[in-house]
């Protein structure tokens, strides 16, 4: 199994970032600009200040810590021997 993390786009799940507050907060309002058709995901709107602040905040508070915690969770859930925490 290959685990891939891509900070350029995100899933359109109802429990995720898509329409987070009922508006197009992190994604483009125009689906021609904000949808990755090959993968069925939404693209971050880096032209919106709220999106840029969110991404900067995630980096500032320790994106590496966040990634390590996700890796630890994935390792525990799927018992992946290649991930060391």
ABEGO torsion letter per residue (X at the ends): XBBBBBAABBBABAABABGAAGBBAABBABAAAABBAAAGBBBBBAABAAAAAAAAAAAAAGAAAAAAAAAAAAAAAAGBAABBX
